[in-house]
Amino acid sequence: FFVLGSNVPRMSSAIQIKPKTAVQKSKTSSPLPCSPEPPVKPQPKPSDKLNPKTIDPFGAHSRPPSAFAAIYAKGGIPCRLVHGSVKHRLQWECLPETVPFDPLLVTLAEGLRETKHPYTFVSKEGFKELLMVEGAAEKAIPLLPRLVPVLKAALAHSDDEVFGRGLDALVQLSAVVGPSLNDHLKHLLTNLSRRLMDKKFREKITVALQKLEQYGGKVS
């Protein structure tokens, strides 16, 4: 009995040691999966971060209606939507001042024709905030030949909200580039005059035309 009794604590101690070593191994190995996490975090697409169930731009029954949707789905837009309790805002992955206007400003203008969330907010707010950076005029003026046809398409869109975003973007662009936009206005006035007959847009278009005249000077 003494021999058997003496072996019992030895067996139990051996059993107790094994879980400790297993725990120790798991503790030492646990930081390893965490270490690769920082470089992995930027990799998810914005479409995965922002309401992934809301949009499926490459689904079987839908195709991206513009270059913006395709680039956004690939993570090519360096900002994302942050939902706030009062209003939404954009969070840029890098300072907007450091982002090349070519092609991002044109891409954001393409996004003005979107009708799905979060495309609508990201394109509108991104276009606005990019034009607010220092030196925006020098960066935007060379892009006018490419921006004007895109804005014209937004102003010709049948969706009222798309037209409203296009009109706001046109005024914002005019405020930045000034008289440089004058030579391109003739391509946009036809679409504005058509909507001018609509009572719900009459006042807004009139104010926009006044601002275009103000920013463009007497020649406009």
C-alpha positions in Angstrom: 0.0 0.0 0.0 2.8 2.4 0.7 4.4 1.9 -2.7 1.1 2.4 -4.5 0.3 5.4 -2.3 3.7 6.9 -3.1 3.1 6.5 -6.8 -0.2 8.3 -6.8 1.1 11.8 -6.1 3.8 11.2 -8.7 1.3 10.4 -11.3 -1.0 13.3 -10.4 2.0 15.7 -10.4 2.9 14.5 -13.8 -0.6 15.0 -15.0 -0.6 18.5 -13.6 2.7 19.4 -15.2 1.5 18.6 -18.7 -1.3 21.2 -18.8 1.1 23.8 -17.4 3.5 23.2 -20.3 0.7 23.3 -22.7 -0.5 26.6 -21.3 3.0 28.0 -21.4 3.3 26.9 -25.1 0.0 28.5 -26.0 1.0 31.7 -24.2 4.3 32.0 -26.0 2.8 31.3 -29.4 -0.3 33.5 -29.0 1.4 36.8 -30.0 2.5 35.3 -33.3 -0.9 35.5 -35.0 -1.3 39.1 -33.7 1.9 40.4 -35.2 0.8 40.2 -38.9 -2.4 42.1 -38.1 -1.3 45.7 -38.7 -0.3 45.1 -42.3 -3.5 43.1 -42.9 -5.9 45.7 -41.7 -5.6 48.1 -44.7 -6.2 45.2 -47.1 -10.0 44.8 -46.8 -11.9 46.6 -49.5 -13.9 49.7 -48.6 -17.0 47.7 -49.8 -16.2 45.2 -47.0 -15.8 47.9 -44.4 -18.8 49.9 -45.3 -22.1 48.1 -45.3 -21.0 45.1 -47.3 -24.5 43.8 -47.5 -25.8 47.1 -49.0 -23.8 46.9 -52.2 -22.7 44.1 -54.5 -21.2 46.0 -57.5 -20.1 42.8 -59.2 -23.1 40.7 -58.4 -24.8 38.5 -61.0 -27.6 41.0 -61.5 -25.7 44.3 -61.4 -22.7 45.9 -63.0 -20.7 48.9 -61.9 -22.4 51.9 -63.6 -19.3 54.0 -63.6 -15.5 53.9 -63.2 -16.0 55.0 -59.7 -17.8 51.9 -58.6 -15.2 49.6 -60.1 -12.3 51.5 -58.5 -14.1 51.8 -55.2 -14.7 48.1 -55.1 -10.9 47.5 -55.6 -10.0 49.8 -52.7 -8.8 52.6 -54.9 -10.5 55.4 -53.2 -8.3 56.6 -50.3 -11.2 57.5 -48.0 -14.1 55.8 -46.2 -17.4 56.7 -44.7 -17.6 57.1 -40.9 -21.1 56.9 -39.5 -21.8 59.6 -36.9 -24.7 60.1 -34.5 -25.7 63.4 -36.2 -24.1 63.3 -39.6 -21.7 61.2 -41.6 -18.1 62.2 -42.5 -15.2 61.0 -44.5 -12.0 59.6 -43.0 -9.0 59.8 -45.4 -6.3 57.1 -45.3 -3.8 59.9 -46.0 -3.9 63.7 -46.0 -6.0 64.9 -49.0 -3.2 67.4 -49.7 -0.9 64.5 -50.6 -3.4 62.7 -52.9 -2.8 63.2 -56.7 -5.8 64.9 -58.3 -5.2 62.9 -61.4 -7.1 60.7 -61.6 -8.9 60.8 -58.2 -10.8 64.1 -58.8 -12.1 62.8 -62.1 -13.0 59.4 -60.5 -14.9 61.2 -57.7 -16.8 63.2 -60.3 -17.7 59.9 -62.0 -19.1 58.8 -58.7 -21.6 61.7 -58.6 -23.8 59.6 -60.9 -24.1 56.8 -58.4 -27.4 56.2 -56.7 -26.4 53.6 -54.1 -25.0 54.1 -50.6 -22.1 54.7 -49.7 -21.1 55.7 -53.3 -23.3 58.7 -53.2 -21.8 60.2 -50.0 -18.2 59.3 -50.7 -18.2 60.8 -54.2 -20.0 64.0 -53.2 -18.0 64.7 -50.0 -14.7 63.4 -51.5 -15.0 65.8 -54.5 -15.8 68.7 -52.2 -13.0 68.0 -49.7 -10.4 67.4 -52.4 -11.2 70.9 -53.9 -10.7 72.4 -50.5 -7.0 71.6 -50.2 -4.3 74.2 -50.6 -3.2 74.5 -54.2 -6.4 72.9 -55.6 -6.7 75.3 -58.4 -3.4 74.5 -60.0 -4.2 70.8 -59.7 -7.8 71.0 -61.0 -7.4 73.4 -64.0 -5.4 70.9 -66.1 -8.2 68.3 -65.5 -11.1 70.5 -66.8 -11.3 68.9 -70.2 -11.9 65.6 -68.5 -14.0 66.9 -65.6 -16.5 68.9 -67.7 -17.9 65.9 -69.7 -18.3 63.9 -66.5 -20.2 66.8 -64.8 -22.3 67.2 -67.9 -23.3 63.6 -67.7 -24.4 64.1 -64.0 -26.4 67.2 -65.0 -28.1 65.2 -67.8 -29.0 62.4 -65.4 -32.7 61.6 -64.9 -32.3 61.2 -61.2 -33.0 64.4 -59.4 -30.4 63.7 -56.6 -27.7 63.0 -59.2 -28.5 66.3 -60.9 -28.3 68.1 -57.6 -24.9 66.6 -56.8 -23.7 67.5 -60.2 -24.9 71.1 -59.8 -23.2 71.5 -56.4 -20.0 70.0 -57.8 -20.0 72.5 -60.7 -20.4 75.4 -58.4 -17.6 74.1 -56.1 -15.3 73.6 -59.1 -16.1 77.1 -60.4 -15.2 78.6 -57.0 -11.8 77.0 -57.2 -10.8 77.4 -60.9 -12.6 80.7 -61.5 -12.4 82.1 -65.1 -10.7 79.0 -66.3 -14.1 77.3 -66.4 -15.6 79.9 -68.7 -14.6 78.2 -72.0 -16.3 75.0 -70.9 -19.6 76.5 -69.7 -21.2 76.3 -73.1 -21.1 72.5 -72.8 -23.1 72.7 -69.5 -25.7 75.4 -70.0 -28.0 73.3 -72.2 -28.6 70.8 -69.4 -29.1 73.6 -66.9 -31.6 75.4 -69.0 -33.7 72.2 -69.4 -33.9 71.8 -65.7 -34.6 75.5 -65.2 -38.2 74.7 -66.4 -38.7 72.5 -63.4 -40.1 74.5 -60.5 -38.3 72.5 -57.8 -34.9 73.3 -59.3 -35.5 76.8 -60.6 -34.3 78.7 -57.6 -31.3 76.5 -57.1 -30.2 76.7 -60.7 -30.7 80.5 -60.7 -28.4 80.8 -57.6 -25.8 78.5 -59.2 -25.8 80.6 -62.4 -25.2 83.7 -60.3 -22.3 82.1 -58.6 -20.8 80.9 -61.9 -21.0 84.5 -63.1 -19.4 85.7 -59.9 -16.5 83.3 -60.0 -16.1 83.5 -63.7 -16.1 87.3 -64.0 -17.6 89.6 -66.6 -16.6 87.3 -69.5 -18.9 84.5 -68.1 
